[in-house]
């Protein structure tokens, strides 16, 4: 699992059938303190996330396919939660 922040939307004129009706979003991975950590990824949205939302990502194909309920889908990264709050260190 990875934290990330939604930075944009990907628009595609063609989609594979297993992803029809799903949004594809650009997500910047984050460290636990909210700082950018790694390269931006394209993720399949399952929770109606929007630009600026902090989200939880699964970046592994089999887990993503299970979340989508599509065992043969060509997908690797999936947004499975919107984060309400992060506590670290003394805040925890």
Secondary structure, DSSP 8 states (H G I E B T S, - for coil): -EEEEEEEEE--S---GGGTT--EEEEEEE-TTS-B-S--EEEEESS---TT-EEEEEE-HHHHHHHHT-TT----EEEEEE------GGG-
